[in-house]
Amino acid sequence: MSFTSVIYIFLHNMVDQTRVFFPKGPTFRQPQLGLLEWARYNDLWHFSHKIWLLPPMFNLIVALIEAHPMFHNSLNSPQYPVSLQLAIFLNRAGHYGNAAACSDIAE
C-alpha cells in the first residue's frame, strides 16, 4: 500500500467519523469586564449605556455599599471589586427582556 493511499484512507476515516475535515479549537474570547472599569473613566456614553447610570451616581452607590459585609469574605477565594460586582448587576438589570438590544446581547 502506498503512502498516498494510507493518507487518503486516514483522511477519509477522519472526515467520516467527525464530519469535519480540519477541526478547530474553541474560539478564545477576551472577557469584557475590564472595559466597564475603563469606560467608567474614559467613555461616558458607553458606560452610561451599559450601566444606565452616570459615573458620579455610580461612584456614590459604590461608596455607600462597599463597606457592607456581603461584599467581603474570609475565604481564600478572591472576589471581584465592589464596583465591578455592582456594574455586572446593573448591566443585567438594565438589559432584561424587551430592553435587551441585539447589540448588547452580541457583546
DOZAVO-463461 format. One record per atom (N, C-alpha, C): residue in one letter; atom name; z, x, y; residue number from 0. Coordinates in nm, 4 decimals. Last residue first. Layout:
<kemar r="A" a="CA" up="Z" east="X" north="Y" k="NUM"/>
...
! end
This chain:
<kemar r="E" a="N" up="2.2418" east="-2.2501" north="4.1524" k="106"/>
<kemar r="E" a="CA" up="2.3167" east="-2.1278" north="4.1808" k="106"/>
<kemar r="E" a="C" up="2.4256" east="-2.1122" north="4.0802" k="106"/>
<kemar r="A" a="N" up="2.1634" east="-2.5006" north="4.0654" k="105"/>
<kemar r="A" a="CA" up="2.0838" east="-2.3855" north="4.0242" k="105"/>
<kemar r="A" a="C" up="2.1567" east="-2.2546" north="4.0499" k="105"/>
<kemar r="I" a="N" up="2.3421" east="-2.6604" north="4.1995" k="104"/>
<kemar r="I" a="CA" up="2.3527" east="-2.6525" north="4.0536" k="104"/>
<kemar r="I" a="C" up="2.2773" east="-2.5301" north="4.0032" k="104"/>
<kemar r="D" a="N" up="2.2434" east="-2.6288" north="4.4572" k="103"/>
<kemar r="D" a="CA" up="2.3785" east="-2.5831" north="4.4249" k="103"/>
<kemar r="D" a="C" up="2.3978" east="-2.5696" north="4.2752" k="103"/>
<kemar r="S" a="N" up="1.9893" east="-2.7425" north="4.4375" k="102"/>
<kemar r="S" a="CA" up="2.0002" east="-2.6004" north="4.4724" k="102"/>
<kemar r="S" a="C" up="2.1391" east="-2.5465" north="4.4408" k="102"/>
<kemar r="C" a="N" up="2.0492" east="-3.0094" north="4.3819" k="101"/>
<kemar r="C" a="CA" up="1.9819" east="-2.9274" north="4.2799" k="101"/>
<kemar r="C" a="C" up="1.9957" east="-2.7790" north="4.3092" k="101"/>
<kemar r="A" a="N" up="2.3788" east="-3.1090" north="4.4841" k="100"/>
<kemar r="A" a="CA" up="2.2376" east="-3.0854" north="4.5114" k="100"/>
<kemar r="A" a="C" up="2.1780" east="-2.9958" north="4.4027" k="100"/>
<kemar r="A" a="N" up="2.6143" east="-3.3437" north="4.4304" k="99"/>
<kemar r="A" a="CA" up="2.5670" east="-3.2161" north="4.3771" k="99"/>
<kemar r="A" a="C" up="2.4170" east="-3.2035" north="4.3996" k="99"/>
<kemar r="A" a="N" up="2.6857" east="-3.5947" north="4.4986" k="98"/>
<kemar r="A" a="CA" up="2.6882" east="-3.4955" north="4.6054" k="98"/>
<kemar r="A" a="C" up="2.6349" east="-3.3604" north="4.5586" k="98"/>
<kemar r="N" a="N" up="2.6956" east="-3.7446" north="4.2694" k="97"/>
<kemar r="N" a="CA" up="2.5775" east="-3.7588" north="4.3544" k="97"/>
<kemar r="N" a="C" up="2.5724" east="-3.6559" north="4.4662" k="97"/>
<kemar r="G" a="N" up="2.9139" east="-3.5199" north="4.1125" k="96"/>
<kemar r="G" a="CA" up="2.8329" east="-3.6415" north="4.1007" k="96"/>
<kemar r="G" a="C" up="2.7099" east="-3.6401" north="4.1897" k="96"/>
<kemar r="Y" a="N" up="3.0468" east="-3.2861" north="4.3390" k="95"/>
<kemar r="Y" a="CA" up="3.0677" east="-3.3683" north="4.2205" k="95"/>
<kemar r="Y" a="C" up="2.9732" east="-3.4876" north="4.2243" k="95"/>
<kemar r="H" a="N" up="3.1161" east="-3.0778" north="4.5245" k="94"/>
<kemar r="H" a="CA" up="2.9853" east="-3.0883" north="4.4599" k="94"/>
<kemar r="H" a="C" up="2.9971" east="-3.1661" north="4.3299" k="94"/>
<kemar r="G" a="N" up="3.3729" east="-3.0511" north="4.6156" k="93"/>
<kemar r="G" a="CA" up="3.2706" east="-3.0924" north="4.7109" k="93"/>
<kemar r="G" a="C" up="3.1339" east="-3.1121" north="4.6498" k="93"/>
<kemar r="A" a="N" up="3.5132" east="-2.9574" north="4.3969" k="92"/>
<kemar r="A" a="CA" up="3.5484" east="-3.0890" north="4.4513" k="92"/>
<kemar r="A" a="C" up="3.4411" east="-3.1406" north="4.5462" k="92"/>
<kemar r="R" a="N" up="3.3982" east="-2.7022" north="4.3640" k="91"/>
<kemar r="R" a="CA" up="3.3824" east="-2.8043" north="4.2595" k="91"/>
<kemar r="R" a="C" up="3.4117" east="-2.9438" north="4.3133" k="91"/>
<kemar r="N" a="N" up="3.4802" east="-2.5836" north="4.6072" k="90"/>
<kemar r="N" a="CA" up="3.3387" east="-2.5902" north="4.5718" k="90"/>
<kemar r="N" a="C" up="3.3144" east="-2.6989" north="4.4675" k="90"/>
<kemar r="L" a="N" up="3.7557" east="-2.6003" north="4.5882" k="89"/>
<kemar r="L" a="CA" up="3.6870" east="-2.6757" north="4.6928" k="89"/>
<kemar r="L" a="C" up="3.5374" east="-2.6873" north="4.6658" k="89"/>
<kemar r="F" a="N" up="3.8011" east="-2.4247" north="4.3658" k="88"/>
<kemar r="F" a="CA" up="3.8383" east="-2.5663" north="4.3605" k="88"/>
<kemar r="F" a="C" up="3.7615" east="-2.6479" north="4.4643" k="88"/>
<kemar r="I" a="N" up="3.7042" east="-2.1831" north="4.4697" k="87"/>
<kemar r="I" a="CA" up="3.6452" east="-2.2396" north="4.3480" k="87"/>
<kemar r="I" a="C" up="3.6761" east="-2.3880" north="4.3389" k="87"/>
<kemar r="A" a="N" up="3.8784" east="-2.1497" north="4.6876" k="86"/>
<kemar r="A" a="CA" up="3.7345" east="-2.1621" north="4.7106" k="86"/>
<kemar r="A" a="C" up="3.6653" east="-2.2231" north="4.5889" k="86"/>
<kemar r="L" a="N" up="4.1240" east="-2.1180" north="4.5568" k="85"/>
<kemar r="L" a="CA" up="4.1019" east="-2.2335" north="4.6442" k="85"/>
<kemar r="L" a="C" up="3.9533" east="-2.2557" north="4.6678" k="85"/>
<kemar r="Q" a="N" up="4.0750" east="-1.8760" north="4.4252" k="84"/>
<kemar r="Q" a="CA" up="4.1078" east="-1.9953" north="4.3471" k="84"/>
<kemar r="Q" a="C" up="4.0835" east="-2.1218" north="4.4295" k="84"/>
<kemar r="L" a="N" up="4.0353" east="-1.7104" north="4.6473" k="83"/>
<kemar r="L" a="CA" up="3.9251" east="-1.7335" north="4.5542" k="83"/>
<kemar r="L" a="C" up="3.9507" east="-1.8564" north="4.4678" k="83"/>
<kemar r="S" a="N" up="4.2880" east="-1.7141" north="4.7643" k="82"/>
<kemar r="S" a="CA" up="4.1717" east="-1.7582" north="4.8416" k="82"/>
<kemar r="S" a="C" up="4.0530" east="-1.7886" north="4.7506" k="82"/>
<kemar r="V" a="N" up="4.4466" east="-1.6035" north="4.5644" k="81"/>
<kemar r="V" a="CA" up="4.4639" east="-1.7443" north="4.6005" k="81"/>
<kemar r="V" a="C" up="4.3429" east="-1.7953" north="4.6769" k="81"/>
<kemar r="P" a="N" up="4.2672" east="-1.3929" north="4.3299" k="80"/>
<kemar r="P" a="CA" up="4.3421" east="-1.4145" north="4.4538" k="80"/>
<kemar r="P" a="C" up="4.3446" east="-1.5634" north="4.4892" k="80"/>
<kemar r="Y" a="N" up="4.3037" east="-1.4513" north="3.9751" k="79"/>
<kemar r="Y" a="CA" up="4.2209" east="-1.4360" north="4.0943" k="79"/>
<kemar r="Y" a="C" up="4.3085" east="-1.4513" north="4.2175" k="79"/>
<kemar r="Q" a="N" up="4.5513" east="-1.2704" north="3.7859" k="78"/>
<kemar r="Q" a="CA" up="4.4901" east="-1.3936" north="3.8345" k="78"/>
<kemar r="Q" a="C" up="4.3971" east="-1.3585" north="3.9493" k="78"/>
<kemar r="P" a="N" up="4.6038" east="-1.0686" north="3.4899" k="77"/>
<kemar r="P" a="CA" up="4.5867" east="-1.0871" north="3.6347" k="77"/>
<kemar r="P" a="C" up="4.5225" east="-1.2213" north="3.6665" k="77"/>
<kemar r="S" a="N" up="4.8513" east="-1.0710" north="3.2488" k="76"/>
<kemar r="S" a="CA" up="4.7131" east="-1.1092" north="3.2769" k="76"/>
<kemar r="S" a="C" up="4.6971" east="-1.1369" north="3.4271" k="76"/>
<kemar r="N" a="N" up="5.1149" east="-1.0276" north="3.2055" k="75"/>
<kemar r="N" a="CA" up="5.0329" east="-0.9093" north="3.2305" k="75"/>
<kemar r="N" a="C" up="4.8879" east="-0.9437" north="3.2597" k="75"/>
<kemar r="L" a="N" up="5.3128" east="-1.2730" north="3.3846" k="74"/>
<kemar r="L" a="CA" up="5.2474" east="-1.2169" north="3.2664" k="74"/>
<kemar r="L" a="C" up="5.1670" east="-1.0932" north="3.3043" k="74"/>
<kemar r="S" a="N" up="5.4157" east="-1.4174" north="3.5831" k="73"/>
<kemar r="S" a="CA" up="5.4901" east="-1.2967" north="3.5469" k="73"/>
<kemar r="S" a="C" up="5.4316" east="-1.2311" north="3.4219" k="73"/>
<kemar r="N" a="N" up="5.2001" east="-1.5424" north="3.8432" k="72"/>
<kemar r="N" a="CA" up="5.2572" east="-1.5453" north="3.7088" k="72"/>
<kemar r="N" a="C" up="5.3290" east="-1.4147" north="3.6805" k="72"/>
<kemar r="H" a="N" up="5.1150" east="-1.7583" north="4.1101" k="71"/>
<kemar r="H" a="CA" up="5.1643" east="-1.6291" north="4.0638" k="71"/>
<kemar r="H" a="C" up="5.2185" east="-1.6437" north="3.9227" k="71"/>
<kemar r="F" a="N" up="5.0605" east="-2.0084" north="4.2010" k="70"/>
<kemar r="F" a="CA" up="4.9534" east="-1.9101" north="4.2108" k="70"/>
<kemar r="F" a="C" up="4.9958" east="-1.7714" north="4.1640" k="70"/>
<kemar r="M" a="N" up="5.2952" east="-2.1513" north="4.1818" k="69"/>
<kemar r="M" a="CA" up="5.1856" east="-2.1895" north="4.0929" k="69"/>
<kemar r="M" a="C" up="5.0755" east="-2.0829" north="4.0919" k="69"/>
<kemar r="P" a="N" up="5.4676" east="-2.0747" north="4.3864" k="68"/>
<kemar r="P" a="CA" up="5.4783" east="-2.0082" north="4.2555" k="68"/>
<kemar r="P" a="C" up="5.3650" east="-2.0419" north="4.1583" k="68"/>
<kemar r="H" a="N" up="5.3156" east="-2.0232" north="4.7059" k="67"/>
<kemar r="H" a="CA" up="5.3604" east="-2.1184" north="4.6042" k="67"/>
<kemar r="H" a="C" up="5.3623" east="-2.0495" north="4.4671" k="67"/>
<kemar r="A" a="N" up="5.2069" east="-1.8641" north="4.8966" k="66"/>
<kemar r="A" a="CA" up="5.3405" east="-1.8278" north="4.8500" k="66"/>
<kemar r="A" a="C" up="5.3911" east="-1.9203" north="4.7391" k="66"/>
<kemar r="E" a="N" up="4.9625" east="-1.9816" north="4.9634" k="65"/>
<kemar r="E" a="CA" up="4.9619" east="-1.8573" north="4.8856" k="65"/>
<kemar r="E" a="C" up="5.1000" east="-1.8155" north="4.8358" k="65"/>
<kemar r="I" a="N" up="4.9506" east="-2.2130" north="5.1211" k="64"/>
<kemar r="I" a="CA" up="4.9730" east="-2.2277" north="4.9765" k="64"/>
<kemar r="I" a="C" up="4.9899" east="-2.0965" north="4.9013" k="64"/>
<kemar r="L" a="N" up="4.9113" east="-2.1431" north="5.3900" k="63"/>
<kemar r="L" a="CA" up="5.0132" east="-2.2414" north="5.3551" k="63"/>
<kemar r="L" a="C" up="5.0464" east="-2.2428" north="5.2057" k="63"/>
<kemar r="A" a="N" up="4.6995" east="-1.9645" north="5.3859" k="62"/>
<kemar r="A" a="CA" up="4.8297" east="-1.9171" north="5.4342" k="62"/>
<kemar r="A" a="C" up="4.9415" east="-2.0135" north="5.3947" k="62"/>
<kemar r="V" a="N" up="4.4967" east="-2.1386" north="5.2981" k="61"/>
<kemar r="V" a="CA" up="4.5373" east="-2.0264" north="5.2129" k="61"/>
<kemar r="V" a="C" up="4.6750" east="-1.9758" north="5.2544" k="61"/>
<kemar r="I" a="N" up="4.4808" east="-2.3036" north="5.5242" k="60"/>
<kemar r="I" a="CA" up="4.5227" east="-2.3599" north="5.3954" k="60"/>
<kemar r="I" a="C" up="4.5694" east="-2.2498" north="5.3010" k="60"/>
<kemar r="L" a="N" up="4.3889" east="-2.1133" north="5.7126" k="59"/>
<kemar r="L" a="CA" up="4.5153" east="-2.1830" north="5.7333" k="59"/>
<kemar r="L" a="C" up="4.5678" east="-2.2408" north="5.6022" k="59"/>
<kemar r="N" a="N" up="4.1409" east="-2.0412" north="5.6062" k="58"/>
<kemar r="N" a="CA" up="4.2461" east="-1.9396" north="5.6176" k="58"/>
<kemar r="N" a="C" up="4.3830" east="-2.0037" north="5.6369" k="58"/>
<kemar r="F" a="N" up="4.0072" east="-2.2882" north="5.6394" k="57"/>
<kemar r="F" a="CA" up="4.0279" east="-2.2325" north="5.5048" k="57"/>
<kemar r="F" a="C" up="4.1407" east="-2.1301" north="5.5063" k="57"/>
<kemar r="M" a="N" up="3.9988" east="-2.2999" north="5.9163" k="56"/>
<kemar r="M" a="CA" up="4.0743" east="-2.4023" north="5.8429" k="56"/>
<kemar r="M" a="C" up="4.1039" east="-2.3541" north="5.7006" k="56"/>
<kemar r="P" a="N" up="3.8331" east="-2.0719" north="5.9692" k="55"/>
<kemar r="P" a="CA" up="3.9699" east="-2.0803" north="6.0226" k="55"/>
<kemar r="P" a="C" up="4.0562" east="-2.1836" north="5.9499" k="55"/>
<kemar r="P" a="N" up="3.5858" east="-2.1330" north="5.8132" k="54"/>
<kemar r="P" a="CA" up="3.6791" east="-2.0273" north="5.7744" k="54"/>
<kemar r="P" a="C" up="3.8179" east="-2.0353" north="5.8393" k="54"/>
<kemar r="L" a="N" up="3.5405" east="-2.4848" north="5.7535" k="53"/>
<kemar r="L" a="CA" up="3.5157" east="-2.3659" north="5.8341" k="53"/>
<kemar r="L" a="C" up="3.6201" east="-2.2599" north="5.7986" k="53"/>
<kemar r="L" a="N" up="3.4440" east="-2.6375" north="5.4446" k="52"/>
<kemar r="L" a="CA" up="3.5452" east="-2.6074" north="5.5461" k="52"/>
<kemar r="L" a="C" up="3.4980" east="-2.4890" north="5.6281" k="52"/>
<kemar r="W" a="N" up="3.2773" east="-2.6574" north="5.2281" k="51"/>
<kemar r="W" a="CA" up="3.2947" east="-2.7749" north="5.3136" k="51"/>
<kemar r="W" a="C" up="3.4108" east="-2.7595" north="5.4111" k="51"/>
<kemar r="I" a="N" up="3.1892" east="-2.4591" north="5.0640" k="50"/>
<kemar r="I" a="CA" up="3.3310" east="-2.4942" north="5.0587" k="50"/>
<kemar r="I" a="C" up="3.3618" east="-2.6220" north="5.1363" k="50"/>
<kemar r="K" a="N" up="2.9120" east="-2.4297" north="5.1076" k="49"/>
<kemar r="K" a="CA" up="2.9657" east="-2.4254" north="4.9714" k="49"/>
<kemar r="K" a="C" up="3.1069" east="-2.4832" north="4.9626" k="49"/>
<kemar r="H" a="N" up="2.8851" east="-2.4513" north="5.3839" k="48"/>
<kemar r="H" a="CA" up="2.8025" east="-2.5359" north="5.2974" k="48"/>
<kemar r="H" a="C" up="2.8590" east="-2.5407" north="5.1555" k="48"/>
<kemar r="S" a="N" up="3.0523" east="-2.2541" north="5.4794" k="47"/>
<kemar r="S" a="CA" up="3.0877" east="-2.3940" north="5.5073" k="47"/>
<kemar r="S" a="C" up="3.0040" east="-2.4900" north="5.4233" k="47"/>
<kemar r="F" a="N" up="2.9091" east="-2.0274" north="5.3812" k="46"/>
<kemar r="F" a="CA" up="3.0475" east="-2.0537" north="5.3404" k="46"/>
<kemar r="F" a="C" up="3.0835" east="-2.2009" north="5.3619" k="46"/>
<kemar r="H" a="N" up="2.6610" east="-2.0502" north="5.5119" k="45"/>
<kemar r="H" a="CA" up="2.6679" east="-2.0515" north="5.3656" k="45"/>
<kemar r="H" a="C" up="2.8086" east="-2.0861" north="5.3183" k="45"/>
<kemar r="W" a="N" up="2.7404" east="-2.0336" north="5.7841" k="44"/>
<kemar r="W" a="CA" up="2.6686" east="-2.1506" north="5.7319" k="44"/>
<kemar r="W" a="C" up="2.6830" east="-2.1594" north="5.5809" k="44"/>
<kemar r="L" a="N" up="2.8687" east="-1.7818" north="5.8072" k="43"/>
<kemar r="L" a="CA" up="2.9424" east="-1.9054" north="5.8329" k="43"/>
<kemar r="L" a="C" up="2.8730" east="-2.0263" north="5.7719" k="43"/>
<kemar r="D" a="N" up="2.8835" east="-1.4981" north="5.6745" k="42"/>
<kemar r="D" a="CA" up="2.7796" east="-1.6013" north="5.6733" k="42"/>
<kemar r="D" a="C" up="2.8455" east="-1.7386" north="5.6842" k="42"/>
<kemar r="N" a="N" up="3.1046" east="-1.3222" north="5.6842" k="41"/>
<kemar r="N" a="CA" up="2.9738" east="-1.2781" north="5.7321" k="41"/>
<kemar r="N" a="C" up="2.8677" east="-1.3872" north="5.7437" k="41"/>
<kemar r="Y" a="N" up="3.3434" east="-1.4152" north="5.5779" k="40"/>
<kemar r="Y" a="CA" up="3.3486" east="-1.3330" north="5.6988" k="40"/>
<kemar r="Y" a="C" up="3.2116" east="-1.3054" north="5.7598" k="40"/>
<kemar r="R" a="N" up="3.2654" east="-1.5724" north="5.3649" k="39"/>
<kemar r="R" a="CA" up="3.3800" east="-1.6153" north="5.4464" k="39"/>
<kemar r="R" a="C" up="3.3846" east="-1.5403" north="5.5784" k="39"/>
<kemar r="A" a="N" up="3.0812" east="-1.4292" north="5.2256" k="38"/>
<kemar r="A" a="CA" up="3.0329" east="-1.5312" north="5.3190" k="38"/>
<kemar r="A" a="C" up="3.1441" east="-1.5809" north="5.4104" k="38"/>
<kemar r="W" a="N" up="3.2514" east="-1.2728" north="5.0654" k="37"/>
<kemar r="W" a="CA" up="3.1656" east="-1.2085" north="5.1642" k="37"/>
<kemar r="W" a="C" up="3.1204" east="-1.3097" north="5.2691" k="37"/>
<kemar r="E" a="N" up="3.3639" east="-1.4709" north="4.9065" k="36"/>
<kemar r="E" a="CA" up="3.4514" east="-1.3909" north="4.9924" k="36"/>
<kemar r="E" a="C" up="3.3701" east="-1.3206" north="5.1007" k="36"/>
<kemar r="L" a="N" up="3.1316" east="-1.5622" north="4.7789" k="35"/>
<kemar r="L" a="CA" up="3.2130" east="-1.6543" north="4.8589" k="35"/>
<kemar r="L" a="C" up="3.3024" east="-1.5777" north="4.9548" k="35"/>
<kemar r="L" a="N" up="3.0412" east="-1.3405" north="4.6380" k="34"/>
<kemar r="L" a="CA" up="2.9630" east="-1.3877" north="4.7524" k="34"/>
<kemar r="L" a="C" up="3.0421" east="-1.4841" north="4.8391" k="34"/>
<kemar r="G" a="N" up="3.2094" east="-1.3125" north="4.4236" k="33"/>
<kemar r="G" a="CA" up="3.2237" east="-1.2191" north="4.5348" k="33"/>
<kemar r="G" a="C" up="3.1465" east="-1.2623" north="4.6577" k="33"/>
<kemar r="L" a="N" up="3.1076" east="-1.5055" north="4.2503" k="32"/>
<kemar r="L" a="CA" up="3.2372" east="-1.5267" north="4.3137" k="32"/>
<kemar r="L" a="C" up="3.2581" east="-1.4339" north="4.4326" k="32"/>
<kemar r="Q" a="N" up="2.8802" east="-1.4893" north="4.1050" k="31"/>
<kemar r="Q" a="CA" up="2.8655" east="-1.5078" north="4.2486" k="31"/>
<kemar r="Q" a="C" up="2.9981" east="-1.5290" north="4.3196" k="31"/>
<kemar r="P" a="N" up="2.7967" east="-1.2558" north="3.8473" k="30"/>
<kemar r="P" a="CA" up="2.8805" east="-1.3628" north="3.8989" k="30"/>
<kemar r="P" a="C" up="2.8741" east="-1.3685" north="4.0511" k="30"/>
<kemar r="Q" a="N" up="2.4714" east="-1.1979" north="3.7330" k="29"/>
<kemar r="Q" a="CA" up="2.5792" east="-1.1448" north="3.8149" k="29"/>
<kemar r="Q" a="C" up="2.6652" east="-1.2598" north="3.8656" k="29"/>
<kemar r="R" a="N" up="2.3627" east="-1.2315" north="3.4115" k="28"/>
<kemar r="R" a="CA" up="2.3737" east="-1.2975" north="3.5410" k="28"/>
<kemar r="R" a="C" up="2.4948" east="-1.2419" north="3.6133" k="28"/>
<kemar r="F" a="N" up="2.1352" east="-1.1229" north="3.1722" k="27"/>
<kemar r="F" a="CA" up="2.2587" east="-1.0927" north="3.2435" k="27"/>
<kemar r="F" a="C" up="2.2554" east="-1.1620" north="3.3791" k="27"/>
<kemar r="T" a="N" up="2.0094" east="-1.2995" north="2.8990" k="26"/>
<kemar r="T" a="CA" up="1.9884" east="-1.2580" north="3.0368" k="26"/>
<kemar r="T" a="C" up="2.1227" east="-1.2344" north="3.1044" k="26"/>
<kemar r="P" a="N" up="2.0270" east="-1.1761" north="2.5647" k="25"/>
<kemar r="P" a="CA" up="2.0632" east="-1.2740" north="2.6660" k="25"/>
<kemar r="P" a="C" up="2.0461" east="-1.2159" north="2.8065" k="25"/>
<kemar r="G" a="N" up="1.7280" east="-1.0077" north="2.4410" k="24"/>
<kemar r="G" a="CA" up="1.8716" east="-1.0293" north="2.4502" k="24"/>
<kemar r="G" a="C" up="1.9024" east="-1.1336" north="2.5566" k="24"/>
<kemar r="K" a="N" up="1.4383" east="-1.1208" north="2.2643" k="23"/>
<kemar r="K" a="CA" up="1.5026" east="-1.0647" north="2.3833" k="23"/>
<kemar r="K" a="C" up="1.6509" east="-1.0946" north="2.3782" k="23"/>
<kemar r="P" a="N" up="1.1960" east="-1.0541" north="2.0105" k="22"/>
<kemar r="P" a="CA" up="1.3208" east="-1.1177" north="2.0551" k="22"/>
<kemar r="P" a="C" up="1.3813" east="-1.0437" north="2.1734" k="22"/>
<kemar r="F" a="N" up="0.8791" east="-1.0954" north="1.9790" k="21"/>
<kemar r="F" a="CA" up="0.9596" east="-0.9906" north="2.0408" k="21"/>
<kemar r="F" a="C" up="1.0898" east="-1.0530" north="2.0913" k="21"/>
<kemar r="F" a="N" up="0.8253" east="-1.3329" north="1.8278" k="20"/>
<kemar r="F" a="CA" up="0.7603" east="-1.2064" north="1.7971" k="20"/>
<kemar r="F" a="C" up="0.8396" east="-1.0884" north="1.8519" k="20"/>
<kemar r="V" a="N" up="0.9944" east="-1.5855" north="1.6666" k="19"/>
<kemar r="V" a="CA" up="0.9872" east="-1.5073" north="1.7896" k="19"/>
<kemar r="V" a="C" up="0.9271" east="-1.3722" north="1.7543" k="19"/>
<kemar r="R" a="N" up="1.0584" east="-1.7115" north="1.4372" k="18"/>
<kemar r="R" a="CA" up="0.9629" east="-1.7796" north="1.5249" k="18"/>
<kemar r="R" a="C" up="0.9499" east="-1.7111" north="1.6618" k="18"/>
<kemar r="T" a="N" up="1.2064" east="-1.5927" north="1.2395" k="17"/>
<kemar r="T" a="CA" up="1.2694" east="-1.6163" north="1.3699" k="17"/>
<kemar r="T" a="C" up="1.1846" east="-1.6991" north="1.4651" k="17"/>
<kemar r="Q" a="N" up="1.0493" east="-1.5837" north="1.0048" k="16"/>
<kemar r="Q" a="CA" up="1.1921" east="-1.6150" north="0.9969" k="16"/>
<kemar r="Q" a="C" up="1.2510" east="-1.6551" north="1.1319" k="16"/>
<kemar r="D" a="N" up="0.7919" east="-1.5200" north="1.0932" k="15"/>
<kemar r="D" a="CA" up="0.8116" east="-1.6372" north="1.0082" k="15"/>
<kemar r="D" a="C" up="0.9587" east="-1.6796" north="1.0039" k="15"/>
<kemar r="V" a="N" up="0.8347" east="-1.2812" north="1.2267" k="14"/>
<kemar r="V" a="CA" up="0.7911" east="-1.3988" north="1.3031" k="14"/>
<kemar r="V" a="C" up="0.8148" east="-1.5253" north="1.2225" k="14"/>
<kemar r="M" a="N" up="0.9087" east="-1.1247" north="1.0029" k="13"/>
<kemar r="M" a="CA" up="0.9976" east="-1.1389" north="1.1179" k="13"/>
<kemar r="M" a="C" up="0.9620" east="-1.2630" north="1.2001" k="13"/>
<kemar r="N" a="N" up="0.6829" east="-1.1406" north="0.8365" k="12"/>
<kemar r="N" a="CA" up="0.8117" east="-1.1946" north="0.7903" k="12"/>
<kemar r="N" a="C" up="0.9083" east="-1.2161" north="0.9068" k="12"/>
<kemar r="H" a="N" up="0.4988" east="-1.0089" north="1.0031" k="11"/>
<kemar r="H" a="CA" up="0.4750" east="-1.1470" north="0.9604" k="11"/>
<kemar r="H" a="C" up="0.6049" east="-1.2117" north="0.9148" k="11"/>
<kemar r="L" a="N" up="0.6109" east="-0.7544" north="1.0223" k="10"/>
<kemar r="L" a="CA" up="0.5995" east="-0.8381" north="1.1414" k="10"/>
<kemar r="L" a="C" up="0.5765" east="-0.9843" north="1.1053" k="10"/>
<kemar r="F" a="N" up="0.5893" east="-0.6749" north="0.7495" k="9"/>
<kemar r="F" a="CA" up="0.7188" east="-0.6785" north="0.8172" k="9"/>
<kemar r="F" a="C" up="0.7140" east="-0.7705" north="0.9388" k="9"/>
<kemar r="I" a="N" up="0.3121" east="-0.6879" north="0.7115" k="8"/>
<kemar r="I" a="CA" up="0.4000" east="-0.7746" north="0.6307" k="8"/>
<kemar r="I" a="C" up="0.5377" east="-0.7870" north="0.6980" k="8"/>
<kemar r="Y" a="N" up="0.2309" east="-0.4889" north="0.8937" k="7"/>
<kemar r="Y" a="CA" up="0.1826" east="-0.6263" north="0.9048" k="7"/>
<kemar r="Y" a="C" up="0.2738" east="-0.7229" north="0.8292" k="7"/>
<kemar r="I" a="N" up="0.3559" east="-0.2622" north="0.7897" k="6"/>
<kemar r="I" a="CA" up="0.3928" east="-0.3107" north="0.9240" k="6"/>
<kemar r="I" a="C" up="0.3499" east="-0.4560" north="0.9410" k="6"/>
<kemar r="V" a="N" up="0.2184" east="-0.2472" north="0.5464" k="5"/>
<kemar r="V" a="CA" up="0.3641" east="-0.2622" north="0.5473" k="5"/>
<kemar r="V" a="C" up="0.4106" east="-0.3157" north="0.6818" k="5"/>
<kemar r="S" a="N" up="-0.0437" east="-0.2064" north="0.6329" k="4"/>
<kemar r="S" a="CA" up="-0.0105" east="-0.3273" north="0.5570" k="4"/>
<kemar r="S" a="C" up="0.1400" east="-0.3528" north="0.5566" k="4"/>
<kemar r="T" a="N" up="-0.0192" east="0.0450" north="0.7505" k="3"/>
<kemar r="T" a="CA" up="-0.0583" east="-0.0709" north="0.8323" k="3"/>
<kemar r="T" a="C" up="-0.0234" east="-0.2011" north="0.7613" k="3"/>
<kemar r="F" a="N" up="0.0324" east="0.2051" north="0.5291" k="2"/>
<kemar r="F" a="CA" up="0.1346" east="0.1906" north="0.6323" k="2"/>
<kemar r="F" a="C" up="0.1059" east="0.0695" north="0.7191" k="2"/>
<kemar r="S" a="N" up="-0.0844" east="0.0610" north="0.2176" k="1"/>
<kemar r="S" a="CA" up="-0.0966" east="0.1456" north="0.3362" k="1"/>
<kemar r="S" a="C" up="0.0149" east="0.1142" north="0.4376" k="1"/>
<kemar r="M" a="N" up="0.0000" east="0.0853" north="-0.1166" k="0"/>
<kemar r="M" a="CA" up="0.0000" east="0.0000" north="0.0000" k="0"/>
<kemar r="M" a="C" up="0.0000" east="0.0900" north="0.1231" k="0"/>
! end
